[in-house]
Amino acid sequence: MNDATETINYSERAEILKDIYRKVSQTKATAEELYADRRKPIDESIANLEQAFREANAELLDVLDEARTNQADAEQELRQIAVEHYEVTGVKSLDDNLGVRVNTKFQYSVKDAVKWAETNAPVMITKSVDKKAFESLPTVADLDFVTKEESVSAVLKGLK
């Protein structure tokens, strides 16, 4: 085949596919419109049932909303007291259901890490330092260009 034939074939195929796409898109639009029309009475019935339920159970729904808010507030206070307890005592667990998790993140310049690895652990170097392997080092070696950053998050278990 020559270039002109290939271009014509691609152009013809593209036109055929565009025509198919237009027809399918129109069929889809028609079906979506018909679906929406048929679905409308059901959606209205559902909305009416939901409204009737809300009116018949307004007091219960108010109690439920207040309970959810109070639970969220209590949970936030529990998390705060767990973190405060850890910060003051260094103890991670208040009891079996309340404690903290301490996450550690190391901050360092990749340039400094590569420079260190070139001398001390060249196997870690690809085009940059193997981050996972390198970040295991500050726990066993003092690297003056790495700073340790910890974040504390509260852990609640079995308080439902």
C-alpha atoms as one frame of an Amber mdcrd trajectory, in Angstrom:
protein
   0.000   0.000   0.000   1.145   3.476  -0.656   0.834   6.444   1.708  -2.212
   7.873  -0.115  -4.087   4.575   0.150  -3.331   4.257   3.855  -4.479   7.842
   4.458  -7.690   7.218   2.516  -8.351   3.987   4.395  -7.813   5.686   7.746
  -9.962   8.618   6.674 -12.740   6.322   5.440 -12.582   4.233   8.605 -12.630
   7.371  10.729 -15.731   8.654   8.917 -17.494   5.314   9.367 -16.597   5.269
  13.062 -17.722   8.875  13.507 -21.060   7.994  11.917 -21.431   4.979  14.217
 -20.499   7.143  17.201 -23.114   9.768  16.303 -25.832   7.103  15.953 -24.897
   5.410  19.231 -24.754   8.760  21.000 -28.236   9.636  19.750 -29.576   6.228
  20.844 -28.007   6.741  24.255 -29.488  10.248  24.599 -32.934   8.953  23.636
 -32.678   6.053  26.098 -31.527   8.372  28.904 -34.461  10.706  28.229 -36.928
   7.789  28.233 -35.356   6.425  31.427 -35.685   9.811  33.148 -39.344  10.065
  32.083 -40.132   6.581  33.379 -38.129   7.116  36.555 -39.814  10.439  37.423
 -42.931   8.969  39.149 -40.755   6.593  41.181 -38.449   9.414  42.257 -41.454
  11.530  43.255 -42.901   8.625  45.266 -39.581   8.096  47.022 -39.305  11.812
  47.823 -42.870  11.785  49.228 -42.126   8.706  51.349 -38.917  10.258  52.670
 -40.726  13.491  53.521 -43.508  11.575  55.308 -40.888   9.569  57.233 -39.029
  12.738  58.270 -42.284  14.335  59.468 -43.438  11.217  61.350 -40.021  10.728
  62.969 -38.868  14.313  63.436 -38.242  13.888  67.156 -36.218  10.689  66.653
 -34.198  12.310  63.867 -33.404  15.264  66.152 -32.248  12.840  68.875 -30.135
  10.967  66.303 -28.520  14.184  65.009 -27.713  15.295  68.561 -26.305  11.852
  69.422 -24.081  11.896  66.329 -22.797  15.367  67.206 -22.180  14.384  70.834
 -20.391  11.197  69.761 -18.138  13.146  67.392 -17.369  15.687  70.133 -16.603
  12.936  72.660 -14.383  11.145  70.143 -12.453  14.358  69.476 -11.979  14.902
  73.207 -10.814  11.285  73.665  -8.295  11.717  70.858  -7.050  14.968  72.377
  -6.660  13.481  75.871  -4.790  10.481  74.424  -2.349  12.777  72.612  -1.933
  15.025  75.680  -1.323  11.947  77.879   1.367  10.747  75.474   3.011  14.172
  75.260   3.195  14.439  79.068   4.051  10.828  79.998   5.519   9.299  76.846
   3.164   6.356  77.359   1.326   5.415  74.183  -1.642   3.623  75.735  -4.125
   4.815  78.345  -5.931   1.456  78.327  -6.857  -1.340  75.910  -9.150   0.953
  73.916  -7.352   4.279  73.913  -3.852   5.114  72.817  -1.744   6.886  70.228
   0.231   5.914  67.186   3.493   7.788  66.565   4.433   8.159  62.910   7.986
   9.075  61.992   9.059  10.902  58.856  12.643  11.768  58.006  13.478  15.081
  56.348  16.675  15.330  54.344  18.116  16.693  51.168  18.257  14.069  48.421
  21.529  15.639  47.313  23.056  15.058  50.765  21.668  11.525  50.870  23.233
  10.690  47.512  26.551  12.201  48.601  26.505  10.115  51.804  25.462   6.940
  49.954  28.223   7.332  47.352  30.757   6.914  50.150  28.949   4.677  52.627
  26.436   2.570  50.718  26.894   2.809  46.933  24.554  -0.148  46.418  21.660
   2.176  47.357  22.287   4.491  44.459  20.385   4.032  41.250  19.784   7.460
  39.772  18.797   8.603  43.238  18.904   7.109  46.689  16.622   4.142  47.358
  14.260   6.049  49.645  12.971   3.036  51.566  16.443   1.668  52.209  17.879
   5.073  53.084  15.090   5.953  55.492  15.860   2.848  57.530  19.363   4.221
  58.272  18.609   7.156  60.600  17.245   4.680  63.146  20.703   3.054  63.428
  23.108   5.781  62.278  23.543   9.439  63.177  23.227  11.394  59.931  23.710
  15.112  60.562  21.749  16.153  57.461  18.601  14.202  58.428  15.971  15.573
  60.780  13.368  13.358  62.378   9.755  14.461  62.289   7.138  12.599  64.349
   3.391  12.981  64.184   1.061  11.576  66.797  -2.452  10.334  66.078  -4.938
   8.892  68.545  -6.171   5.296  68.219  -9.624   4.248  69.442 -10.621   0.599
  69.487 -13.784  -1.179  70.577 -15.690   1.844  71.852 -18.908   1.272  69.889
